[in-house]
Amino acid sequence: MVPNVVLVTGVSSFLGGHLAARLAANPDIERVLGVDTAPPRPDLRRRMGRTEFVRADIRNPLISKVIAGANVDTVVHAAVNSQSGPEGRAAMKEINVIGTMQLLAACQKAPELRRMVIKSTTAVYGASPRDPAVFSEDMEPKDLPSSGYAKDAGEIEGYVRGFGRRRPDVDITTLRFTHLIGPRIDADLTRYFALPLVPTVLGYDARMQLLHSEDALAVLEKATTHALPGVFNAGGDGVLMLSQAIRRAGRVAVPVPRLGVPAMSRFFRGARLVDFSPEQMRFLNFGRVVDTTKLRERFGFTPRWTTQQAFDDFVRGRDLHPVIDPDRVTAWERGVGDLLARLR
């Protein structure tokens, strides 16, 4: 059943704003409310069409008045932030965890509410050398995330499960996204691969599973307009090794010994280039791959882009040119090969 009144949190972000735009274009949905602490960029606001923007902070209990006053029957919580921003990690945790608690408290009091969609992350599985080859939705992490976005997401999912026990009449869909990539989205991973010299951890080559940002929007839209309760991993088919991704982007890998990683992280964070948090470094060490069978068979969605196709679309869309001319590299390799042949 298509919802009547949808409230989307985090509409100043890429996912929240573009999801609100898609829902506003659906004539079967009566109203779409977009909530955030700051208004969306003008270009994004134009895309959102008839979406009613409400400048509100979900950490404030007044959010309950917004939900009750509009008779909201569906809430999409897309305001979970994966990047710390200028305010730092403490502010990020407050927005993610405290904001979700206040939102759930408001939803608890909303008699009209029938559906809730939560944007989560596969980072809840952690990243360690003891991980299984593939994580399914019912698996627990080998090492619980102890900090950052991954820890926040784990706590948020715990609060959401508690809410589900108190409100069994509400269908809850939790979407665990792999890392998102695409030409339109700005994230730590897209900025990382846009660096001309890409730092890696010496001796490690992570397996990466990616999801195109347009596929992520399609999954969110389907979860909002259809009753599909449950927890679902969402990622593209296939895997890219970190070294392969760097080569496909035409970048140059710079291996850094593990002892030098903290200093490298501080440098990039201080330069506002990439926020290398400890959890992100663990991902770049060990990688993470998830099983998406449940997404295809029970949720009924198959991503349009594979991991490799999503990454290539990002490279083309950002117009990333090789740092070193491929013809020059080929000539150099041929010259080295000829020299070795003569030496033999």
C-alpha positions as CSV (number, residue, x, y, z in Angstrom):
1,M,0.0,0.0,0.0
2,V,1.4,3.4,-1.0
3,P,1.7,5.7,2.0
4,N,-0.3,8.9,2.3
5,V,2.1,11.2,4.2
6,V,5.9,10.5,4.2
7,L,8.4,12.2,6.4
8,V,12.1,12.0,5.3
9,T,14.9,13.1,7.6
10,G,18.2,14.4,6.4
11,V,16.9,16.0,3.2
12,S,19.9,18.2,2.9
13,S,22.0,15.2,2.1
14,F,22.2,13.5,-1.2
15,L,20.2,10.4,-0.4
16,G,17.5,12.2,1.7
17,G,17.0,15.0,-0.8
18,H,16.9,12.9,-3.9
19,L,14.6,10.4,-2.2
20,A,12.2,13.2,-1.3
21,A,12.3,14.3,-4.9
22,R,11.4,10.8,-6.1
23,L,8.5,10.5,-3.6
24,A,7.2,14.0,-4.4
25,A,7.0,12.9,-8.1
26,N,4.7,10.0,-7.1
27,P,1.1,11.3,-7.5
28,D,-0.2,8.5,-5.2
29,I,1.5,10.1,-2.2
30,E,-0.5,12.9,-0.7
31,R,2.3,14.8,1.1
32,V,6.1,14.6,1.5
33,L,7.7,16.4,4.4
34,G,11.5,16.9,4.4
35,V,13.2,17.5,7.7
36,D,16.7,18.8,8.4
37,T,18.6,21.3,10.5
38,A,19.7,23.3,7.4
39,P,17.9,23.9,4.1
40,P,19.0,21.9,1.0
41,R,21.1,23.5,-1.6
42,P,19.1,25.5,-4.1
43,D,19.6,23.0,-7.0
44,L,18.5,20.1,-4.7
45,R,15.6,22.1,-3.4
46,R,14.3,22.7,-6.9
47,R,14.5,18.9,-7.6
48,M,12.4,18.2,-4.5
49,G,9.3,19.8,-6.1
50,R,6.3,19.8,-3.9
51,T,8.2,18.5,-0.9
52,E,7.4,20.6,2.2
53,F,10.7,21.5,3.9
54,V,10.6,21.7,7.7
55,R,13.6,23.2,9.4
56,A,13.8,21.1,12.5
57,D,16.3,19.1,14.6
58,I,15.4,15.5,15.3
59,R,17.3,15.8,18.6
60,N,14.6,18.1,19.8
61,P,11.4,16.6,21.2
62,L,9.4,19.1,19.1
63,I,9.8,16.7,16.2
64,S,6.9,14.8,17.7
65,K,4.6,17.8,17.0
66,V,5.7,17.7,13.3
67,I,4.9,14.0,13.0
68,A,1.6,14.2,14.9
69,G,0.4,17.4,13.3
70,A,0.9,16.1,9.7
71,N,-0.6,12.6,10.5
72,V,2.6,11.0,9.2
73,D,2.1,7.3,8.4
74,T,5.6,6.6,7.0
75,V,9.0,7.8,8.3
76,V,12.3,7.4,6.3
77,H,15.3,8.0,8.6
78,A,18.1,9.0,6.2
79,A,19.8,11.4,8.5
80,V,22.3,9.0,9.9
81,N,25.6,10.7,9.1
82,S,28.8,8.8,8.1
83,Q,31.1,11.8,8.1
84,S,32.0,13.8,11.2
85,G,32.2,17.3,9.6
86,P,33.7,20.4,11.1
87,E,31.9,19.9,14.5
88,G,33.8,16.7,15.2
89,R,33.0,13.2,16.3
90,A,31.0,14.1,19.4
91,A,28.5,16.2,17.4
92,M,28.2,13.4,14.8
93,K,27.4,10.8,17.5
94,E,24.8,13.2,19.1
95,I,23.1,13.6,15.7
96,N,23.2,9.9,14.9
97,V,22.3,8.3,18.2
98,I,20.5,11.0,20.3
99,G,18.7,12.2,17.2
100,T,17.5,8.6,16.4
101,M,16.3,8.1,20.0
102,Q,14.3,11.3,19.9
103,L,12.8,10.4,16.5
104,L,11.8,6.9,17.8
105,A,10.3,8.5,20.9
106,A,8.2,10.8,18.6
107,C,7.2,7.8,16.4
108,Q,6.2,5.9,19.5
109,K,3.5,8.4,20.2
110,A,2.2,8.6,16.5
111,P,-0.9,6.5,16.2
112,E,-1.0,6.9,12.4
113,L,2.5,5.5,11.8
114,R,2.5,2.2,9.9
115,R,5.9,2.1,8.2
116,M,9.5,3.0,9.0
117,V,12.6,2.8,6.8
118,I,16.1,3.0,8.4
119,K,19.2,3.8,6.4
120,S,22.0,1.7,7.9
121,T,25.3,0.3,6.8
122,T,27.2,-3.0,6.4
123,A,29.8,-1.4,8.6
124,V,27.9,-2.9,11.6
125,Y,29.6,-6.2,10.7
126,G,33.0,-4.6,11.4
127,A,36.2,-5.4,9.5
128,S,38.8,-7.8,10.8
129,P,41.1,-10.6,9.6
130,R,38.8,-13.2,11.2
131,D,35.8,-12.2,9.2
132,P,33.9,-14.8,7.0
133,A,34.2,-14.5,3.3
134,V,30.6,-13.2,3.1
135,F,28.3,-11.7,5.7
136,S,24.6,-12.6,5.7
137,E,22.0,-10.6,7.7
138,D,21.9,-13.0,10.6
139,M,25.6,-13.0,11.3
140,E,27.3,-11.2,14.1
141,P,30.6,-9.3,13.7
142,K,33.8,-11.1,14.8
143,D,35.0,-7.8,16.3
144,L,32.3,-5.3,17.4
145,P,32.9,-1.8,16.0
146,S,34.3,0.3,18.9
147,S,34.1,3.7,17.4
148,G,32.8,6.0,14.7
149,Y,29.9,5.6,12.3
150,A,29.9,1.8,12.5
151,K,29.4,1.9,16.3
152,D,26.6,4.5,15.9
153,A,24.8,2.3,13.3
154,G,25.0,-0.7,15.6
155,E,23.5,1.3,18.5
156,I,20.8,2.7,16.2
157,E,19.8,-0.7,15.0
158,G,19.5,-1.8,18.6
159,Y,17.1,1.1,19.4
160,V,15.1,0.4,16.3
161,R,14.7,-3.3,17.3
162,G,13.4,-2.1,20.7
163,F,10.9,0.3,19.0
164,G,9.7,-2.7,16.9
165,R,8.9,-4.7,20.0
166,R,6.9,-1.7,21.4
167,R,5.1,-1.0,18.2
168,P,4.5,-4.4,16.4
169,D,2.0,-2.7,14.2
170,V,4.7,-0.7,12.4
171,D,6.5,-2.4,9.5
172,I,10.3,-1.7,9.9
173,T,12.7,-2.0,7.0
174,T,16.4,-1.7,7.8
175,L,18.7,-1.3,4.8
176,R,22.4,-2.1,5.3
177,F,24.2,-0.4,2.5
178,T,27.7,-1.2,1.3
179,H,29.9,1.8,0.5
180,L,28.1,4.0,-2.0
181,I,29.8,5.3,-5.1
182,G,28.7,7.2,-8.2
183,P,29.3,10.4,-10.2
184,R,26.8,12.5,-8.2
185,I,27.5,11.5,-4.6
186,D,30.2,13.0,-2.4
187,A,31.6,10.6,0.2
188,D,34.9,9.7,1.8
189,L,35.4,6.8,-0.7
190,T,34.8,9.0,-3.7
191,R,37.2,11.6,-2.4
192,Y,39.7,8.9,-1.6
193,F,39.8,7.6,-5.2
194,A,39.9,11.1,-6.6
195,L,43.3,11.7,-4.9
196,P,46.1,11.6,-7.5
197,L,48.3,9.6,-5.0
198,V,46.1,7.1,-3.1
199,P,47.6,5.9,0.2
200,T,47.2,2.3,1.1
201,V,48.4,0.1,3.9
202,L,51.5,-1.8,3.0
203,G,50.8,-5.5,2.7
204,Y,47.0,-5.3,2.5
205,D,44.6,-5.4,-0.5
206,A,41.0,-5.2,0.7
207,R,38.0,-6.7,-1.1
208,M,35.4,-4.0,-1.8
209,Q,31.7,-4.4,-2.6
210,L,30.1,-1.2,-3.7
211,L,26.6,0.1,-4.4
212,H,25.8,2.7,-7.0
213,S,24.1,5.8,-5.4
214,E,21.2,5.5,-7.9
215,D,20.6,1.9,-6.9
216,A,20.6,3.0,-3.2
217,L,17.9,5.6,-4.1
218,A,15.8,2.9,-5.9
219,V,16.1,0.6,-2.9
220,L,15.0,3.4,-0.5
221,E,12.1,4.3,-2.7
222,K,10.8,0.7,-3.0
223,A,11.1,0.3,0.8
224,T,9.1,3.5,1.3
225,T,6.3,2.6,-1.1
226,H,5.9,-1.1,-0.3
227,A,5.5,-3.0,2.9
228,L,8.8,-5.0,3.0
229,P,9.8,-5.4,6.7
230,G,13.1,-7.0,7.6
231,V,16.8,-6.4,7.5
232,F,18.4,-6.4,4.1
233,N,22.0,-6.1,2.9
234,A,22.2,-3.9,-0.2
235,G,25.2,-4.0,-2.4
236,G,26.2,-4.6,-6.1
237,D,27.2,-7.9,-7.4
238,G,30.9,-8.8,-7.6
239,V,34.0,-7.6,-5.8
240,L,36.8,-5.2,-6.6
241,M,40.2,-5.5,-4.9
242,L,41.5,-2.1,-3.7
243,S,44.5,-2.3,-6.0
244,Q,42.2,-3.0,-9.0
245,A,40.0,0.0,-8.1
246,I,43.1,2.3,-7.9
247,R,44.3,1.1,-11.3
248,R,40.8,1.5,-12.9
249,A,40.7,5.1,-11.6
250,G,44.1,5.8,-13.1
251,R,45.5,6.7,-9.7
252,V,48.9,5.8,-8.2
253,A,49.0,3.7,-5.0
254,V,51.3,4.8,-2.3
255,P,51.8,2.0,0.3
256,V,52.3,3.2,3.8
257,P,53.6,1.0,6.7
258,R,51.0,0.4,9.4
259,L,53.1,2.4,11.9
260,G,52.8,5.5,9.6
261,V,49.0,5.2,9.2
262,P,48.0,7.4,12.2
263,A,50.2,10.2,11.0
264,M,48.8,9.9,7.5
265,S,45.3,10.0,8.8
266,R,45.9,13.1,10.8
267,F,47.4,14.8,7.7
268,F,44.5,14.1,5.4
269,R,41.9,14.9,8.1
270,G,43.7,18.2,8.8
271,A,43.9,19.1,5.2
272,R,40.1,18.4,4.9
273,L,40.8,16.0,2.0
274,V,39.6,12.6,3.4
275,D,38.4,11.7,6.9
276,F,40.4,8.5,7.6
277,S,38.7,7.3,10.7
278,P,40.0,4.1,12.4
279,E,37.0,2.1,11.1
280,Q,37.6,3.3,7.5
281,M,41.3,2.2,7.8
282,R,40.2,-1.2,9.0
283,F,37.9,-1.4,6.0
284,L,40.8,-0.5,3.7
285,N,42.9,-3.2,5.4
286,F,40.5,-6.1,5.4
287,G,37.5,-5.1,3.2
288,R,34.0,-6.5,3.6
289,V,31.6,-8.5,1.4
290,V,28.0,-9.3,2.1
291,D,25.4,-11.7,0.8
292,T,22.5,-10.0,-1.1
293,T,20.4,-13.0,-1.8
294,K,17.7,-11.8,0.6
295,L,17.6,-8.4,-1.2
296,R,17.0,-10.1,-4.6
297,E,14.6,-12.9,-3.5
298,R,12.6,-11.4,-0.6
299,F,12.8,-7.7,-1.2
300,G,12.6,-8.2,-5.0
301,F,15.4,-5.8,-6.1
302,T,18.5,-6.5,-8.2
303,P,20.9,-3.6,-8.4
304,R,21.3,-2.2,-12.0
305,W,25.0,-1.8,-11.6
306,T,27.6,-4.4,-10.4
307,T,30.4,-3.3,-8.2
308,Q,32.7,-2.9,-11.1
309,Q,30.2,-1.1,-13.3
310,A,29.3,1.3,-10.4
311,F,33.0,2.1,-9.9
312,D,33.6,2.6,-13.6
313,D,30.5,5.0,-13.8
314,F,32.1,7.0,-11.0
315,V,35.4,7.3,-12.9
316,R,33.7,8.3,-16.1
317,G,31.2,10.7,-14.4
318,R,34.0,12.4,-12.5
319,D,36.2,12.5,-15.6
320,L,39.2,11.1,-13.8
321,H,42.2,11.0,-16.1
322,P,45.2,8.7,-15.4
323,V,47.9,10.4,-13.3
324,I,50.5,8.7,-15.5
325,D,50.0,8.3,-19.2
326,P,49.1,4.6,-19.9
327,D,51.1,4.6,-23.1
328,R,54.2,5.8,-21.3
329,V,53.7,3.0,-18.7
330,T,53.3,0.4,-21.5
331,A,56.5,1.7,-23.2
332,W,58.3,1.6,-19.9
333,E,57.2,-2.0,-19.2
334,R,58.2,-3.0,-22.8
335,G,61.6,-1.5,-22.3
336,V,62.2,-3.3,-19.0
337,G,61.0,-6.5,-20.6
338,D,63.5,-6.1,-23.5
339,L,66.3,-5.3,-21.1
340,L,65.6,-8.4,-19.0
341,A,65.5,-10.5,-22.2
342,R,68.9,-9.2,-23.3
343,L,70.4,-9.9,-19.8
344,R,69.2,-13.5,-19.9
